[in-house]
Amino acid sequence: MLNVSSLNLNPINNPSKKGCVVENTSLIFGPFSRYKIVAIHTRFDRVSWFVYDADLTDDLTGGPSVIRQADTFDKAINGLC
């Protein structure tokens, strides 16, 4: 079970901040803190939720790979916890 009490699960998108992380939307979860989810402002109507996997390395950035992108928090974490 995830402790999401401090998370903003319904963030308001601000297109002028496209590409930036929305405040209070970051959570590390899963076995051995493997996953991280954040909401990102987009140029569209709503934020996008991204899930990163610490066990997979992105070839371009050298950081954790994005393994999932979804319109909602629930869709993004479905099946991961």
PALUM-14699 format. One record per residue: residue in three letters; x, y, z of N, C-alpha, C in turn. Coordinates in pm, 1 decimal. Layout:
! PALUM-14699
<node><residuo>ALA</residuo><n_east>X</n_east><n_north>Y</n_north><n_up>Z</n_up><ca_east>X</ca_east><ca_north>Y</ca_north><ca_up>Z</ca_up><c_east>X</c_east><c_north>Y</c_north><c_up>Z</c_up></node>
...
END
This chain:
! PALUM-14699
<node><residuo>MET</residuo><n_east>83.8</n_east><n_north>-118.6</n_north><n_up>0.0</n_up><ca_east>0.0</ca_east><ca_north>0.0</ca_north><ca_up>0.0</ca_up><c_east>87.8</c_east><c_north>124.3</c_north><c_up>0.0</c_up></node>
<node><residuo>LEU</residuo><n_east>57.0</n_east><n_north>217.7</n_north><n_up>-87.9</n_up><ca_east>134.2</ca_east><ca_north>341.0</ca_north><ca_up>-97.2</ca_up><c_east>79.8</c_east><c_north>446.4</c_north><c_up>-2.0</c_up></node>
<node><residuo>ASN</residuo><n_east>168.8</n_east><n_north>521.8</n_north><n_up>60.0</n_up><ca_east>127.6</ca_east><ca_north>634.5</ca_north><ca_up>143.4</ca_up><c_east>127.6</c_east><c_north>759.3</c_north><c_up>55.1</c_up></node>
<node><residuo>VAL</residuo><n_east>10.8</n_east><n_north>795.1</n_north><n_up>6.4</n_up><ca_east>-1.2</ca_east><ca_north>908.2</ca_north><ca_up>-85.8</ca_up><c_east>-66.2</c_east><c_north>1029.4</c_north><c_up>-19.7</c_up></node>
<node><residuo>SER</residuo><n_east>-71.5</n_east><n_north>1030.0</n_north><n_up>113.3</n_up><ca_east>-142.2</ca_east><ca_north>1137.1</ca_north><ca_up>183.9</ca_up><c_east>-82.6</c_east><c_north>1275.1</c_north><c_up>158.4</c_up></node>
<node><residuo>SER</residuo><n_east>46.3</n_east><n_north>1283.8</n_north><n_up>131.8</n_up><ca_east>108.9</ca_east><ca_north>1414.8</ca_north><ca_up>109.9</ca_up><c_east>119.3</c_east><c_north>1451.6</c_north><c_up>-38.3</c_up></node>
<node><residuo>LEU</residuo><n_east>72.4</n_east><n_north>1362.5</n_north><n_up>-125.6</n_up><ca_east>82.8</ca_east><ca_north>1387.5</ca_north><ca_up>-269.9</ca_up><c_east>-35.0</c_east><c_north>1467.7</c_north><c_up>-323.3</c_up></node>
<node><residuo>ASN</residuo><n_east>-6.7</n_east><n_north>1547.7</n_north><n_up>-422.7</n_up><ca_east>-110.2</ca_east><ca_north>1617.9</ca_north><ca_up>-498.0</ca_up><c_east>-150.6</c_east><c_north>1526.0</c_north><c_up>-612.8</c_up></node>
<node><residuo>LEU</residuo><n_east>-259.7</n_east><n_north>1451.5</n_north><n_up>-597.5</n_up><ca_east>-301.8</ca_east><ca_north>1354.0</ca_north><ca_up>-698.6</ca_up><c_east>-384.3</c_east><c_north>1415.6</c_north><c_up>-811.3</c_up></node>
<node><residuo>ASN</residuo><n_east>-424.4</n_east><n_north>1540.0</n_north><n_up>-797.0</n_up><ca_east>-501.6</ca_east><ca_north>1608.9</ca_north><ca_up>-900.7</ca_up><c_east>-436.7</c_east><c_north>1743.4</c_north><c_up>-933.1</c_up></node>
<node><residuo>PRO</residuo><n_east>-312.8</n_east><n_north>1739.6</n_north><n_up>-981.1</n_up><ca_east>-242.6</ca_east><ca_north>1864.7</ca_north><ca_up>-1006.8</ca_up><c_east>-301.8</c_east><c_north>1941.1</c_north><c_up>-1124.9</c_up></node>
<node><residuo>ILE</residuo><n_east>-290.6</n_east><n_north>2071.6</n_north><n_up>-1117.1</n_up><ca_east>-337.4</ca_east><ca_north>2158.2</ca_north><ca_up>-1225.6</ca_up><c_east>-220.1</c_east><c_north>2183.6</c_north><c_up>-1318.7</c_up></node>
<node><residuo>ASN</residuo><n_east>-242.6</n_east><n_north>2161.3</n_north><n_up>-1446.5</n_up><ca_east>-138.2</ca_east><ca_north>2181.6</ca_north><ca_up>-1545.5</ca_up><c_east>-118.1</c_east><c_north>2329.8</c_north><c_up>-1572.4</c_up></node>
<node><residuo>ASN</residuo><n_east>7.2</n_east><n_north>2369.3</n_north><n_up>-1590.0</n_up><ca_east>42.2</ca_east><ca_north>2505.8</ca_north><ca_up>-1629.2</ca_up><c_east>129.3</c_east><c_north>2495.5</c_north><c_up>-1753.8</c_up></node>
<node><residuo>PRO</residuo><n_east>70.2</n_east><n_north>2515.5</n_north><n_up>-1873.1</n_up><ca_east>146.3</ca_east><ca_north>2499.4</ca_north><ca_up>-1996.8</ca_up><c_east>272.3</c_east><c_north>2586.1</c_north><c_up>-2004.8</c_up></node>
<node><residuo>SER</residuo><n_east>275.7</n_east><n_north>2698.1</n_north><n_up>-1932.7</n_up><ca_east>396.0</ca_east><ca_north>2782.2</ca_north><ca_up>-1936.3</ca_up><c_east>513.7</c_east><c_north>2715.7</c_north><c_up>-1863.8</c_up></node>
<node><residuo>LYS</residuo><n_east>486.4</n_east><n_north>2610.6</n_north><n_up>-1786.9</n_up><ca_east>591.1</ca_east><ca_north>2536.6</ca_north><ca_up>-1715.7</ca_up><c_east>616.4</c_east><c_north>2399.8</c_north><c_up>-1779.3</c_up></node>
<node><residuo>LYS</residuo><n_east>580.8</n_east><n_north>2383.8</n_north><n_up>-1906.0</n_up><ca_east>593.6</ca_east><ca_north>2252.8</ca_north><ca_up>-1971.6</ca_up><c_east>733.7</c_east><c_north>2193.9</c_north><c_up>-1952.1</c_up></node>
<node><residuo>GLY</residuo><n_east>736.4</n_east><n_north>2064.7</n_north><n_up>-1916.0</n_up><ca_east>862.0</ca_east><ca_north>1995.2</ca_north><ca_up>-1891.5</ca_up><c_east>909.7</c_east><c_north>2000.2</c_north><c_up>-1747.5</c_up></node>
<node><residuo>CYS</residuo><n_east>845.1</n_east><n_north>2078.9</n_north><n_up>-1662.6</n_up><ca_east>884.3</ca_east><ca_north>2090.7</ca_north><ca_up>-1522.1</ca_up><c_east>800.1</c_east><c_north>1997.9</c_north><c_up>-1434.4</c_up></node>
<node><residuo>VAL</residuo><n_east>860.4</n_east><n_north>1952.1</n_north><n_up>-1326.2</n_up><ca_east>790.1</ca_east><ca_north>1867.4</ca_north><ca_up>-1230.0</ca_up><c_east>689.1</c_east><c_north>1951.7</c_north><c_up>-1152.5</c_up></node>
<node><residuo>VAL</residuo><n_east>569.2</n_east><n_north>1897.9</n_north><n_up>-1134.2</n_up><ca_east>466.3</ca_east><ca_north>1963.8</ca_north><ca_up>-1054.4</ca_up><c_east>499.7</c_east><c_north>1943.0</c_north><c_up>-906.9</c_up></node>
<node><residuo>GLU</residuo><n_east>489.1</n_east><n_north>2048.3</n_north><n_up>-825.9</n_up><ca_east>520.1</ca_east><ca_north>2038.4</ca_north><ca_up>-682.9</ca_up><c_east>433.0</c_east><c_north>1934.3</c_north><c_up>-612.9</c_up></node>
<node><residuo>ASN</residuo><n_east>491.0</n_east><n_north>1866.6</n_north><n_up>-515.3</n_up><ca_east>421.2</ca_east><ca_north>1768.0</ca_north><ca_up>-431.0</ca_up><c_east>361.5</c_east><c_north>1652.1</c_north><c_up>-510.0</c_up></node>
<node><residuo>THR</residuo><n_east>431.1</n_east><n_north>1607.7</n_north><n_up>-615.0</n_up><ca_east>381.9</ca_east><ca_north>1492.5</ca_north><ca_up>-690.8</ca_up><c_east>484.7</c_east><c_north>1380.5</c_north><c_up>-700.5</c_up></node>
<node><residuo>SER</residuo><n_east>596.7</n_east><n_north>1392.3</n_north><n_up>-632.4</n_up><ca_east>703.1</ca_east><ca_north>1292.7</ca_north><ca_up>-641.0</ca_up><c_east>690.1</c_east><c_north>1188.7</c_north><c_up>-529.6</c_up></node>
<node><residuo>LEU</residuo><n_east>701.4</n_east><n_north>1062.1</n_north><n_up>-567.8</n_up><ca_east>692.6</ca_east><ca_north>952.5</ca_north><ca_up>-471.1</ca_up><c_east>784.4</c_east><c_north>839.7</c_north><c_up>-514.1</c_up></node>
<node><residuo>ILE</residuo><n_east>865.3</n_east><n_north>789.8</n_north><n_up>-421.5</n_up><ca_east>949.1</ca_east><ca_north>672.1</ca_north><ca_up>-445.5</ca_up><c_east>878.9</c_east><c_north>554.1</c_north><c_up>-380.7</c_up></node>
<node><residuo>PHE</residuo><n_east>869.0</n_east><n_north>443.1</n_north><n_up>-454.2</n_up><ca_east>793.0</ca_east><ca_north>328.3</ca_north><ca_up>-403.6</ca_up><c_east>844.8</c_east><c_north>199.2</c_north><c_up>-464.3</c_up></node>
<node><residuo>GLY</residuo><n_east>784.0</n_east><n_north>89.6</n_north><n_up>-423.4</n_up><ca_east>816.5</ca_east><ca_north>-41.7</ca_north><ca_up>-477.3</ca_up><c_east>925.0</c_east><c_north>-111.0</c_north><c_up>-396.3</c_up></node>
<node><residuo>PRO</residuo><n_east>954.7</n_east><n_north>-235.1</n_north><n_up>-433.4</n_up><ca_east>1057.0</ca_east><ca_north>-310.5</ca_north><ca_up>-360.9</ca_up><c_east>1193.2</c_east><c_north>-241.6</c_north><c_up>-373.6</c_up></node>
<node><residuo>PHE</residuo><n_east>1259.4</n_east><n_north>-223.6</n_north><n_up>-260.7</n_up><ca_east>1390.9</ca_east><ca_north>-159.2</ca_north><ca_up>-256.0</ca_up><c_east>1389.2</c_east><c_north>-18.4</c_north><c_up>-317.1</c_up></node>
<node><residuo>SER</residuo><n_east>1274.5</n_east><n_north>50.1</n_north><n_up>-306.1</n_up><ca_east>1258.9</ca_east><ca_north>186.6</ca_north><ca_up>-360.0</ca_up><c_east>1297.0</c_east><c_north>193.1</c_north><c_up>-507.5</c_up></node>
<node><residuo>ARG</residuo><n_east>1249.2</n_east><n_north>97.1</n_north><n_up>-582.3</n_up><ca_east>1287.6</ca_east><ca_north>83.4</ca_north><ca_up>-723.2</ca_up><c_east>1227.0</c_east><c_north>189.9</c_north><c_up>-813.4</c_up></node>
<node><residuo>TYR</residuo><n_east>1102.6</n_east><n_north>232.7</n_north><n_up>-785.5</n_up><ca_east>1031.0</ca_east><ca_north>321.7</ca_north><ca_up>-876.7</ca_up><c_east>1014.1</c_east><c_north>462.1</c_north><c_up>-820.8</c_up></node>
<node><residuo>LYS</residuo><n_east>1003.9</n_east><n_north>556.7</n_north><n_up>-910.5</n_up><ca_east>971.9</ca_east><ca_north>694.5</ca_north><ca_up>-873.0</ca_up><c_east>866.7</c_east><c_north>744.8</c_north><c_up>-971.3</c_up></node>
<node><residuo>ILE</residuo><n_east>763.7</n_east><n_north>809.8</n_north><n_up>-917.4</n_up><ca_east>660.0</ca_east><ca_north>867.7</ca_north><ca_up>-1001.6</ca_up><c_east>656.6</c_east><c_north>1018.4</c_north><c_up>-979.3</c_up></node>
<node><residuo>VAL</residuo><n_east>640.3</n_east><n_north>1092.2</n_north><n_up>-1087.4</n_up><ca_east>627.1</ca_east><ca_north>1238.3</ca_north><ca_up>-1080.5</ca_up><c_east>527.5</c_east><c_north>1283.3</c_north><c_up>-1186.4</c_up></node>
<node><residuo>ALA</residuo><n_east>461.5</n_east><n_north>1395.3</n_north><n_up>-1158.9</n_up><ca_east>375.3</ca_east><ca_north>1458.3</ca_north><ca_up>-1259.3</ca_up><c_east>455.7</c_east><c_north>1570.4</c_north><c_up>-1324.9</c_up></node>
<node><residuo>ILE</residuo><n_east>440.9</n_east><n_north>1581.8</n_north><n_up>-1455.4</n_up><ca_east>513.3</ca_east><ca_north>1681.6</ca_north><ca_up>-1533.9</ca_up><c_east>412.3</c_east><c_north>1771.3</c_north><c_up>-1605.1</c_up></node>
<node><residuo>HIS</residuo><n_east>436.0</n_east><n_north>1903.6</n_north><n_up>-1598.1</n_up><ca_east>353.3</ca_east><ca_north>1997.2</ca_north><ca_up>-1674.2</ca_up><c_east>374.3</c_east><c_north>1971.2</c_north><c_up>-1823.7</c_up></node>
<node><residuo>THR</residuo><n_east>265.7</n_east><n_north>1981.6</n_north><n_up>-1901.2</n_up><ca_east>274.4</ca_east><ca_north>1963.6</ca_north><ca_up>-2046.6</ca_up><c_east>220.1</c_east><c_north>2087.1</c_north><c_up>-2117.9</c_up></node>
<node><residuo>ARG</residuo><n_east>235.6</n_east><n_north>2090.5</n_north><n_up>-2248.0</n_up><ca_east>179.5</ca_east><ca_north>2201.6</ca_north><ca_up>-2325.6</ca_up><c_east>32.2</c_east><c_north>2176.7</c_north><c_up>-2359.5</c_up></node>
<node><residuo>PHE</residuo><n_east>-19.4</n_east><n_north>2065.7</n_north><n_up>-2312.9</n_up><ca_east>-157.8</ca_east><ca_north>2028.3</ca_north><ca_up>-2340.2</ca_up><c_east>-248.2</c_east><c_north>2064.4</c_north><c_up>-2222.0</c_up></node>
<node><residuo>ASP</residuo><n_east>-365.6</n_east><n_north>2000.3</n_north><n_up>-2213.6</n_up><ca_east>-464.8</ca_east><ca_north>2033.1</ca_north><ca_up>-2111.2</ca_up><c_east>-434.8</c_east><c_north>1977.5</c_north><c_up>-1972.7</c_up></node>
<node><residuo>ARG</residuo><n_east>-357.7</n_east><n_north>1870.7</n_north><n_up>-1964.0</n_up><ca_east>-336.1</ca_east><ca_north>1806.5</ca_north><ca_up>-1834.3</ca_up><c_east>-191.6</c_east><c_north>1763.7</c_north><c_up>-1817.2</c_up></node>
<node><residuo>VAL</residuo><n_east>-155.5</n_east><n_north>1735.6</n_north><n_up>-1691.9</n_up><ca_east>-20.3</ca_east><ca_north>1687.2</ca_north><ca_up>-1663.6</ca_up><c_east>-5.9</c_east><c_north>1544.1</c_north><c_up>-1713.5</c_up></node>
<node><residuo>SER</residuo><n_east>118.0</n_east><n_north>1499.9</n_north><n_up>-1725.0</n_up><ca_east>149.2</ca_east><ca_north>1361.1</ca_north><ca_up>-1755.9</ca_up><c_east>225.7</c_east><c_north>1303.2</c_north><c_up>-1638.7</c_up></node>
<node><residuo>TRP</residuo><n_east>189.9</n_east><n_north>1182.6</n_north><n_up>-1598.7</n_up><ca_east>258.0</ca_east><ca_north>1112.4</ca_north><ca_up>-1490.1</ca_up><c_east>364.5</c_east><c_north>1021.4</c_north><c_up>-1550.7</c_up></node>
<node><residuo>PHE</residuo><n_east>487.4</n_east><n_north>1032.6</n_north><n_up>-1500.6</n_up><ca_east>599.1</ca_east><ca_north>951.3</ca_north><ca_up>-1547.7</ca_up><c_east>646.3</c_east><c_north>860.6</c_north><c_up>-1435.3</c_up></node>
<node><residuo>VAL</residuo><n_east>675.8</n_east><n_north>735.0</n_north><n_up>-1469.9</n_up><ca_east>732.8</ca_east><ca_north>640.0</ca_north><ca_up>-1374.3</ca_up><c_east>873.1</c_east><c_north>605.6</c_north><c_up>-1422.3</c_up></node>
<node><residuo>TYR</residuo><n_east>969.5</n_east><n_north>621.0</n_north><n_up>-1329.9</n_up><ca_east>1109.8</ca_east><ca_north>588.8</ca_north><ca_up>-1356.0</ca_up><c_east>1145.3</c_east><c_north>460.0</c_north><c_up>-1283.6</c_up></node>
<node><residuo>ASP</residuo><n_east>1234.8</n_east><n_north>380.5</n_north><n_up>-1343.3</n_up><ca_east>1280.6</ca_east><ca_north>255.1</ca_north><ca_up>-1284.2</ca_up><c_east>1430.3</c_east><c_north>264.9</c_north><c_up>-1255.8</c_up></node>
<node><residuo>ALA</residuo><n_east>1467.3</n_east><n_north>260.5</n_north><n_up>-1128.4</n_up><ca_east>1607.9</ca_east><ca_north>274.3</ca_north><ca_up>-1089.1</ca_up><c_east>1692.8</c_east><c_north>156.7</c_north><c_up>-1134.7</c_up></node>
<node><residuo>ASP</residuo><n_east>1631.0</n_east><n_north>43.5</n_north><n_up>-1167.8</n_up><ca_east>1707.7</ca_east><ca_north>-73.0</ca_north><ca_up>-1211.4</ca_up><c_east>1739.1</c_east><c_north>-71.0</c_north><c_up>-1360.7</c_up></node>
<node><residuo>LEU</residuo><n_east>1682.7</n_east><n_north>22.3</n_north><n_up>-1434.0</n_up><ca_east>1708.2</ca_east><ca_north>33.7</ca_north><ca_up>-1577.7</ca_up><c_east>1772.3</c_east><c_north>169.3</c_north><c_up>-1606.6</c_up></node>
<node><residuo>THR</residuo><n_east>1881.5</n_east><n_north>168.5</n_north><n_up>-1678.7</n_up><ca_east>1953.9</ca_east><ca_north>292.2</ca_north><ca_up>-1708.5</ca_up><c_east>1918.3</c_east><c_north>342.1</c_north><c_up>-1847.4</c_up></node>
<node><residuo>ASP</residuo><n_east>1888.9</n_east><n_north>470.7</n_north><n_up>-1856.2</n_up><ca_east>1862.0</ca_east><ca_north>535.6</ca_north><ca_up>-1984.1</ca_up><c_east>1994.8</c_east><c_north>555.5</c_north><c_up>-2056.7</c_up></node>
<node><residuo>ASP</residuo><n_east>2005.1</n_east><n_north>506.5</n_north><n_up>-2179.4</n_up><ca_east>2129.6</ca_east><ca_north>515.1</ca_north><ca_up>-2254.8</ca_up><c_east>2170.7</c_east><c_north>658.9</c_north><c_up>-2285.2</c_up></node>
<node><residuo>LEU</residuo><n_east>2073.5</n_east><n_north>746.7</n_north><n_up>-2301.0</n_up><ca_east>2103.0</ca_east><ca_north>885.2</ca_north><ca_up>-2337.4</ca_up><c_east>2147.0</c_east><c_north>969.3</c_north><c_up>-2217.1</c_up></node>
<node><residuo>THR</residuo><n_east>2075.8</n_east><n_north>954.6</n_north><n_up>-2104.7</n_up><ca_east>2103.2</ca_east><ca_north>1040.6</ca_north><ca_up>-1988.9</ca_up><c_east>2189.6</c_east><c_north>975.0</c_north><c_up>-1882.5</c_up></node>
<node><residuo>GLY</residuo><n_east>2193.1</n_east><n_north>842.3</n_north><n_up>-1880.1</n_up><ca_east>2265.0</ca_east><ca_north>771.2</ca_north><ca_up>-1775.9</ca_up><c_east>2186.9</c_east><c_north>761.7</c_north><c_up>-1645.7</c_up></node>
<node><residuo>GLY</residuo><n_east>2068.1</n_east><n_north>820.8</n_north><n_up>-1642.0</n_up><ca_east>1982.2</ca_east><ca_north>816.1</ca_north><ca_up>-1524.0</ca_up><c_east>1881.1</c_east><c_north>702.9</c_north><c_up>-1534.9</c_up></node>
<node><residuo>PRO</residuo><n_east>1789.0</n_east><n_north>696.5</n_north><n_up>-1440.6</n_up><ca_east>1685.7</ca_east><ca_north>592.6</ca_north><ca_up>-1445.9</ca_up><c_east>1598.6</c_east><c_north>608.5</c_north><c_up>-1570.7</c_up></node>
<node><residuo>SER</residuo><n_east>1555.2</n_east><n_north>496.1</n_north><n_up>-1625.6</n_up><ca_east>1471.1</ca_east><ca_north>497.5</ca_north><ca_up>-1745.7</ca_up><c_east>1325.7</c_east><c_north>525.4</c_north><c_up>-1711.8</c_up></node>
<node><residuo>VAL</residuo><n_east>1260.3</n_east><n_north>597.8</n_north><n_up>-1799.9</n_up><ca_east>1115.2</ca_east><ca_north>613.3</ca_north><ca_up>-1791.6</ca_up><c_east>1054.4</c_east><c_north>485.1</c_north><c_up>-1845.0</c_up></node>
<node><residuo>ILE</residuo><n_east>972.7</n_east><n_north>421.3</n_north><n_up>-1763.4</n_up><ca_east>911.7</ca_east><ca_north>295.1</ca_north><ca_up>-1806.5</ca_up><c_east>763.2</c_east><c_north>310.2</c_north><c_up>-1835.7</c_up></node>
<node><residuo>ARG</residuo><n_east>706.1</n_east><n_north>423.3</n_north><n_up>-1795.2</n_up><ca_east>563.0</ca_east><ca_north>440.6</ca_north><ca_up>-1815.0</ca_up><c_east>528.0</c_east><c_north>588.8</c_north><c_up>-1812.9</c_up></node>
<node><residuo>GLN</residuo><n_east>431.6</n_east><n_north>624.2</n_north><n_up>-1898.3</n_up><ca_east>375.3</ca_east><ca_north>758.9</ca_north><ca_up>-1900.4</ca_up><c_east>224.5</c_east><c_north>742.9</c_north><c_up>-1910.4</c_up></node>
<node><residuo>ALA</residuo><n_east>150.3</n_east><n_north>815.4</n_north><n_up>-1824.8</n_up><ca_east>4.6</ca_east><ca_north>801.1</ca_north><ca_up>-1823.5</ca_up><c_east>-61.5</c_east><c_north>933.1</c_north><c_up>-1787.3</c_up></node>
<node><residuo>ASP</residuo><n_east>-191.9</n_east><n_north>940.3</n_north><n_up>-1814.4</n_up><ca_east>-269.8</ca_east><ca_north>1060.5</ca_north><ca_up>-1785.0</ca_up><c_east>-306.9</c_east><c_north>1073.7</c_north><c_up>-1637.8</c_up></node>
<node><residuo>THR</residuo><n_east>-308.2</n_east><n_north>961.8</n_north><n_up>-1564.9</n_up><ca_east>-345.9</ca_east><ca_north>966.1</ca_north><ca_up>-1424.1</ca_up><c_east>-244.3</c_east><c_north>889.8</c_north><c_up>-1339.4</c_up></node>
<node><residuo>PHE</residuo><n_east>-241.5</n_east><n_north>922.5</n_north><n_up>-1210.8</n_up><ca_east>-155.0</ca_east><ca_north>854.0</ca_north><ca_up>-1115.6</ca_up><c_east>-186.9</c_east><c_north>704.5</c_north><c_up>-1113.0</c_up></node>
<node><residuo>ASP</residuo><n_east>-314.5</n_east><n_north>670.4</n_north><n_up>-1103.4</n_up><ca_east>-355.4</ca_east><ca_north>530.1</ca_north><ca_up>-1093.3</ca_up><c_east>-312.8</c_east><c_north>447.9</c_north><c_up>-1214.8</c_up></node>
<node><residuo>LYS</residuo><n_east>-328.4</n_east><n_north>504.1</n_north><n_up>-1332.8</n_up><ca_east>-286.0</ca_east><ca_north>433.9</ca_north><ca_up>-1454.9</ca_up><c_east>-135.8</c_east><c_north>414.6</c_north><c_up>-1456.6</c_up></node>
<node><residuo>ALA</residuo><n_east>-63.0</n_east><n_north>514.1</n_north><n_up>-1409.3</n_up><ca_east>83.0</ca_east><ca_north>508.8</ca_north><ca_up>-1412.9</ca_up><c_east>139.3</c_east><c_north>399.8</c_north><c_up>-1321.5</c_up></node>
<node><residuo>ILE</residuo><n_east>80.3</n_east><n_north>380.0</n_north><n_up>-1204.3</n_up><ca_east>135.0</ca_east><ca_north>280.8</ca_north><ca_up>-1110.9</ca_up><c_east>68.3</c_east><c_north>143.8</c_north><c_up>-1120.4</c_up></node>
<node><residuo>ASN</residuo><n_east>-33.7</n_east><n_north>130.1</n_north><n_up>-1204.1</n_up><ca_east>-107.2</ca_east><ca_north>6.0</ca_north><ca_up>-1215.8</ca_up><c_east>-12.7</c_east><c_north>-113.2</c_north><c_up>-1240.1</c_up></node>
<node><residuo>GLY</residuo><n_east>-18.4</n_east><n_north>-209.4</n_north><n_up>-1150.7</n_up><ca_east>61.2</ca_east><ca_north>-331.8</ca_north><ca_up>-1164.1</ca_up><c_east>202.2</c_east><c_north>-323.5</c_north><c_up>-1107.8</c_up></node>
<node><residuo>LEU</residuo><n_east>244.0</n_east><n_north>-207.4</n_north><n_up>-1059.6</n_up><ca_east>380.9</ca_east><ca_north>-192.9</ca_north><ca_up>-1009.0</ca_up><c_east>391.1</c_east><c_north>-210.4</c_north><c_up>-858.3</c_up></node>
<node><residuo>CYS</residuo><n_east>279.7</n_east><n_north>-201.5</n_north><n_up>-787.5</n_up><ca_east>288.5</ca_east><ca_north>-213.8</ca_north><ca_up>-640.9</ca_up><c_east>176.0</c_east><c_north>-299.9</c_north><c_up>-588.6</c_up></node>
END
